[in-house]
């Protein structure tokens, strides 16, 4: 969560910082701010002045404020916030500064022991201006610099002193951080530090950058370096280097910014979410490309890094994830157990990281994540590695922490997903899990004929989703009918239970309507008490082995005067005679139905939110990449 952009070079920093923040606004949009350093005759000590500008609300508010009151200088740091400590207002916006105004800090993460540090600083006479945990970082660095520089006046002090002070302060913090730090006492340098929160260094020509996401540096930096935990970056206009926790220089690898990251404009679509829903056929084509093998009737993955003989010995798979990725994992459980005949458990990463379950040696832990930076999923992965278990990652972001730290993995190739409510990442996760089920199945018991059939059926999915997207007009009419509702139920069985959960989540996220997903048969064990004439129930009703069972559940809702929206196969008549509204989708094999049936649920959530006047791409209280616990 939150976005950081820093710049040091020979250009005015302000516009570079604001442009970068706009690209990271999906990471947090409660407030934003910049701090720059400029040199002038009217400036205080050493001729350096710090300019601080902060505004609650969207980055557009900050941009307007900067037009009226610019922040000059060729060195600066900036931040867009998702609030953790303290409400979203001007005072709590980053950057935060020390009491003497000489140190400014931007911070992603959480300082867990901030209250104790703040209490100590207050007892020493330090006055705080915000409710945040971050301000203790700025105040502590400012105090330590005062102690180190006492008596030096305006004399030149080596940057190593600044580095030493920051390193000392970092050892006092418990928690996570991605930090950018500047000081008017060291106007030619930006310091960055990372522990548990992503940070990259951007390399340009006679200029350098700091950012929480490479997307902020598109068109600015030539290369990026992904910082590791406990590393500290020292950036000047003309040079940079990385230090480890002992302040020894470390070697690094530079990476090109992925070309696909530039595909971030909305094009003809009103919102990123709608664009990303319509990109799903192409995204799945990218996920399938080069991975389906007709000759061997299986799937191939280039990054598993595990010998097939070792994979044949796997006796258990644990899938761990959060949010939408958790729902994809639930679909994966059905897929892997059906086709690979391997026992699968699905765990919320936020719970799994703190449990101590018995896990035998032939278990693989697979972390599923869009961003590759989700704090709970990363912690679950690390705990699994610490205990000696093989780990894999299903991830959408090249170079992300989870992608780097897993023993092997599979990239989703969904392309950048800017809308906070995930859509194409979900379907790509399910598509990759389907290929993994095919791969593991062929290693074990699936025949070549069965494998070839799956390969052919998987290749048809992009076109099937294109056909499904034609239901949008139908969905819009249904959205107009039910946009006033305050509660929804989503009901499905087997493969469609996770889809019901995902449909309910999408509606909650962007329209703020209370919605719950359940296995359809479980409805009568409690949730049926919610059914009334004002509560629509969305039934997942494509034909399958238990179609008649779900039909009985639908009749139970109708008997209690509940309105029913049914997702059905094209040409379905039996359900149409009973349901109030139907949305038709192409008929596909049961194991592929989630890839198709989730699309109308995404569109339904989108159009209801639009009718209710909600901000679809930036729903309240949410951010795209959850990098705090």
N, C-alpha and C positions, 0 to 999 in steps of 0.2 A: 504494500500500500504506500501511498504518497509518492511523489516524484521529486527527484533532485536533478538540477542542472548547474554546473559550474563552468566558468570560462576564464582563461588567462591568456593574453596575447597582446596584439597591437591594434585591435579593433575595439570599438565601443561595445561593451559587454551587454548592455541592457536589452537590445533587440534580439541578440542571440539567446539570451536567457529566456525571454518571454516566448519566443518561437519554440524553444525546446519544451517549455512548460505546457504550451498548447498541445504538443504531441503526447504529453504524459498525463493529460487531464483525466483520462479514464482511470488513472491510478488513485485519484483523490481530487475532490473539487469543493471542499468545505471552505478553504481559504488559500491564499497564495501570497508570496512576497519575494523581494530581491534585496540583496545588500551588495553594494559596489564600493570600490576604493578609487579615489581620484587624487591627483596631485595638484595643488594650487597654492598661491601665495597667502590666501586667506585661511588655509587649512591649519589645524593645530600642529602638534609636535611632528617634526620631520616633514611637514608640508603635505601630509596625507589626511584626507577626510573620508569618513565612512558615510555612505548614503543608504538609508534604510526605508523601504516602502513596503507596506503590508496592507492587504485588504481581505475582509471576509467575503465569502461567495466565490463565484466563478472567476477564472483568470481574466475574463473580459473586464471585470471591475478593477483589477490591478492595472491592466493595460490602459484603461481610461485615466486612472490616477497618475500613471507615468507620463501621459501626454501633457498633463497640467503641471507636473512636478517631476522632471526627468531625474534619473539616477546615473550621472556620468561616471566614466572610468572604464579601464580596460581589464579590470579584474572584478569578478563577481560570483556570487552563489545565489541560487534561487530554489524555491520549493512550492509544490502544490500539495495540500494537506488532506488526509483522511483522519479525522479527529480520533485520538485515543484518550488523552488526558485533557479535560477542559473543553468547553463548548467552542463552536466555530465562531470566532469573532476576531477583530483586528489584533487584540492583545495576544491571543494564543496562536496567531499565524506565525509561521517561520519566515525568515531567520530570527533567531533569538540572539540577544547581545548581552555582553557582560555589563556590570553596573557602570563601569567607566567608559563604555561605548567603544572599546578598542578591539573586541573579539566578537565575531558573528558566526553562528553555527546553524546548519540545516541538518535534519536528522530524520531518518526512517528507522523504525523499531521502537522498542520500549526499554526504558531504564527502570528495572524492577525495584531497585533500592533507592529511587530518587527521593522518597520521603525522608529517609534517614539523612541523606546528604543535604537536602534542603534545610532540614531542622538544624544541622550543624552550621551551615552557612548563615542562616538567619540569626543564630546565637552569636555569630561573629560580626553582625551588623550589616550583612548583605541584604539589600531590598530587592524583592522579586516583582516582576511586572506582569507575570502570566500565571496560569494554572497548570502549565504543561510540565511533563517530566524533562523535556529537552532543555529548558532554561538552566537546569542545574549544570548541564555540560558547559554552556557558555560561561556561567558564573564561576565554575571551578577552574576552567582554563584561564579566565581573566585573573583570578586570585593567584594562581600558581605563576603566571607570567609576571605579575607585580612582584612577587617574592624573588623570582630569579633575576629580574631586571632592575631591582632596587639599587639606585646609585649609578646606573649606567647612563642616565639622562637620555640624550638623543644619539648617543654613540652607536655606530653600527654593531649589531649583534648577529652572530652567525645563525643561519636558519636551523642549524642543529639544536639550538636552544628551544625553538618553537616545537620541533619534533620531539625532543625529550619531554617537554611539558605535556604535550598531547599524549604521549605514551604513558606517562605517569598517571594522568587523569583516567585514561582508558582502563587501567588496572583497578581503579576504584569502582567501576561500574559493574553491576550485575544485570544481564539482559542482552538485548540485541541492538545492533546499530549499523547503519550506513551513514557516514558523516562526511560533510564538507565544512571546512573551517578556514576562515580568513582572519587576518588581524592587521590593523593599521600600523602596528609596530613592525610587521613583516609584509610590506605591500607587494612584494614581487613573488609571492608564493601562495598556492592553495594546497591545503592538506586534506587528504581523504583517508577514511579508515572504514574497515568492514568487519563485522562479526554477525553472521546470520541474516543479513539483509543485503540484497544485491547492489553492486556498485561496479561501474566500468570506467576506465580511463580512455579518453579519445585522443588519438594522435593526429595532429595536423601539421601544417608547415608554419613554424614559428608561432604556434598556438596549441594549447592543450585544453582538454575538456574533462569534466567529471559528470557522470550521470548514473541514475539508477536503472536505466534501460537504454540500450543502443538506439532505440527508435528516436530518442531525443536528438541524436547527433547525425541523423540522415542529412547528407549534403554538406555537412560541416567537417567531420573527421574522416580521415582516410582509412584508419584502422582503429580497432578497439582492443583493449586488454581487459579480460575479466579478472577482477580482484578476487583473491581467496580470503577465507576467514583469517583474522589476525594479521592481515597485511595493512600497510600504511603507504599511501601514495604521496609523493612530493612533486608538485607540478610548478614549473615556471613557464614563462613564455617560450623559451628556447630549449628547454630540457625537461626531463622527467625521470623518475626512478621509483622502484618499489622496494619497501623494506619489510622484513619479517618481524615477529614479535620481539626479537632481540636487537632490532634496528640494524640488521645486516642486510645488504642489498641482495635481492633475489632475481633470478632470471625469469623472464616472462615470454609468453607467446602472443603474437599479435594476430588478430583475426579481421577479415573483411566484414563489414556490416552487410548482413544478408540482403541481397537485392530485393527479395520478396517483401522486406520490411517497408519498402517505398510504396507499396500498394495500399495506402491508407486513406485515400480520398473516397468520398461517398459516391462519386459518379452521379448517376441519374436518380439515386435513391435519396429519400428524405432523411433516413437515419442509417447509421452503421448497422444496427441490428437487422433491418430489412435487407440491406445489401448482403449481409453475411448469411441470412437465411437463403437467399437466392444464389449464393456462391456454393452451396453445399454439393451440387452435382460435380462441379469442377474440383472442389476440395477433395471429395472422395476419389475422383479419378487420380489426383496427385498422390493420395495415400496408397492406392492400389498399384500405381505405375511401377513396373519392374519387380513387383513382389509376387505376382501370380505366375506359376510355372505349370504350363499344360503338360510338358514332357514328363515331369515327375508327379503331376497332379497334386501339388502342394503349394505352400507359400514359402518365400525365402526372405530373410531379413539380414541386412548387412552388418548390423551393430549389436547383435546379441552377445557376442564374445564368449559364448559358452559352447563347449563341444557337444554335438548331438548325442553322444553316448552318455554324457552327464545328464542331459535333458530327459533321456529315456528312464533314468533312475528317479526322476522327480515323483514324489508320492503325495505332495500337497502343495497347493498354491495359495498364497495370501495376497489379495488385492487390497490396497489401501489408498484412500483418496478422500477428498472433501467436496461438498456441494454437488454440482452437476457431474463432476468426475466420479463421485461416489455412485451416482445413478448409472453411469456407464459401466462401472465396475460390477454392479448388480446384474446388468445384462451379460457381462462377461462371465459371471458365475454360471449362469444357465448355459452359455455357449461352451465353456471349457468342460463342464461336467458332462454335457450331452455328447460332444464330439471327441474329446480327449479322454474321457472317463477318469479324470483326476479330481479328487476332492478339493473344493475351493471354498475359502472363507473370505468375506468382504468386511473390512474394518474401516470405520471412521478413523482417519489418521490422527485426529485430535484426541481420540481415546486410546488408540493402539500405542501411541508413543509413551503413555504412562502405565500401560499394563505390562505384566510379566507372564505372558501365556507360554505354556510348554510348546516348543517348536522343535520338531526333530530335524536331523541333519539333511534330510532329502526334501526340504521345503524351500521354495523360491518365493521371495517377497517382491511383488510388482507394485511400484508406485505410479499412480496415474494422475497427471496434472497438465493443464493447458500451459501455464506460465513457466513451470519448472522452478518456481520460487516460493510456492505456498509453504509457509513456515511449518505448519503441522505435518504436512506430507514429507518435507525435508527432514524434520526431526524423526519421524517414523522410519524413514530410510536409513538414517544414520544409526539409529538404535538397532536396526536389523543387522547392519554391517558390523556394528560393534560386537554383536553376539555371533558373528561368523557366518551369517546366512547369505546366500547368493541373492543379489538384488538386480532387478531390471526396472527400467523407467519407460513409460509411455508419455511422451512430452512433445509440446509443440514449438518450443523455443530452443534453437541451437545455442549452445554455450551457457545455458542456464545452470544453476547450482545443482539441481537434481539430475540433469542430463550428464553433468561432469562427474558426479559422485557415484552414480550407479555403476555396477559392474558391466552392464550392457543395457541396450535399450532400443526403442523404435521411435523415430520421429513421426509425428502425425501428419506433417506437411499440409496443414489446414490453411496456412497463410496467416497473416496478422488478424487477430480478432480484437477489434476496438470496442464494440458494444459490451457493456458490463455484463449483461445477461448472455451467457454462453449459448451458442447455437451450433455453428459448424464444428467447433471443437468436440462437442458431444458426439455428433454423428461420425466424425473421423475416429474418435476413440473407440466407438462401437465397431466400426469397420476394421480397425486394426486388431481389436480383440477377436473378431470373427476370423481374421487371418491367422492369429495365434492359435485359436482353437483348431483350425484346419492343420496347421503345422504340427502341433502336439499330437493331434489325432493320427496324422500320417506316420508319425514316429512310432505309433503304438499299434492301433488296430484298424484304422480306417482303410478300406480297400482303395485301389487306384480308381475304380469306377466311382466310388463315393466321393473321392477327392476331386476328380475331374468334374463331377456334377456341381460341387461347391464352387470350383473355380469359375465355371460358366455362369452360375447364378450370381456370384459376386461381381463379375464383369457387367452384369445387367443393371446393377444398382444405380449408377449415375443417371441413366435414362429413366429409370423408374421414379427417381426423385424429381426429375424434370417434369414428368407427367403429374406427379403429386402437387407440384407448385401451381398447377392450373386450378386448384381448388380455392385459390385466394379470394376470388369474387364471392364464392359460396360462404367462405369463412367471414368475410366482411359483413355480409347480411346477418349472419348469426351473431357476430359481435355487437351490431347495432341493437339487436333484440335483448341481449343480456348484459350490456355494459353497466346497467344500473345495479346489478346484483352485488350483494355484500359478502356472499359465501359461495364457494364452488366445491364440489366433490369430483375427484378424478378416480376412476375405477377400472382395473384391468387385472388379468390373471396371467401367471407364468411370465413369458417374455414381456407382457404388457404391464405388469406391476411396476417395474422400474420406470417405464414410460409414463405411467400415471403419476408417479412421484415427480418426474421431471416436468410434466405439464403443469402440475400444481405449483412447483417452484417458479417456473417462468411467469405465471400469472401473479404470484405474490411479489416477485422481484420488481416488476415494472408497472403493475397497475395498482398495487397496494390493496388488492382484494384478498381476503382470507381464503385460502384454498388448502385442501388436504388430499393427498393421494393414498389409496388403500388397495390391497388385494380385494377384488370384487366380492369374494365369498366372506371376507372378514367384516363387510359392511354391517351384517346383521348382528355382529357381536359388539355393537356400540354406536358406530357412526350413523346408522340408520335413524337414530334419534334426531339427527340434524335435518333430515329430509322434510321439506315442506314446499309449498307452491312458489316460494321465492328463492329456493336454493337449487340451481342447475346441477345436474350430475353428468359428467362427461364419461361415457363408456367407450372403452377400446374394444371394438367388436369385429375385427377381421376374422374370417373363417379359420378354424383350427380344431384340434381334437376336443377342446372343452367349450366350444362355441355355445352348445346348448346350456351348459352350466351358467355361463355369463348371461345368456338370455333370460334365465330364471331370475338372476340378480336384478336385471333391468326391470322385469315385471314387478319385482318387489318394490322398486322405487316408484314405478307408475301407479301401483295400488295405493300409494300414499301421496299422490298428487304432485310428485316431484317432476319438474321438467327434465327431459333427457336429451342430450346431444350425443349422438353415436358416431364413432369413426368406423366406417364399414368398407368392405370391398366394393369395387365398381359393380353396379347392377344388383346389389343386394336388395331384396324385396321384403324378406321376412321382418328385418329390423325396421325398415322404413314404415311399415304399417303400425308400429308401436311407438317409436321414438318421435319426439316433437320436431327434432331437426337431425339431419344426417350430413356427414361430410364423407365423400367417396374418395378412396385411395386405390391404387393398383393392387391386385391380388398378387402376393408374393409368398414364398415358403415361410413357414412360421418363424424360423430362426433369423430371417431378414426383416421381419415385420417392424421391429423397433426403428430401423433406419428410415422407414417410410412413414409410419404412423406418428412419429414425433413431429413431423413437419407441420401438419395442420394445428397441432397444439402450440407450436412456436408462433404461427401466424395468428391464432386466436388471441394469445396473450398480447401480441404486438398491437392488433387492431383495437382490442378493448382498452389498452393503455392509451392509445392515441385518442380514442373517443372521450376518455376521462381527462384529457389534457395533461397527462404525465410526461415527464422527460424520459423518453424511452432509453436513450443511450447512457444517461447518467441518473439512474434512480437514486432516490434519497437514501442516505446512510450506507450506501454500498460503494465498493471500489473493485477494480478488475483483479488485481493481484494481491492476495491477502498474505502479506509478509510479516504480520504480527500475530501473536497467539490470542 
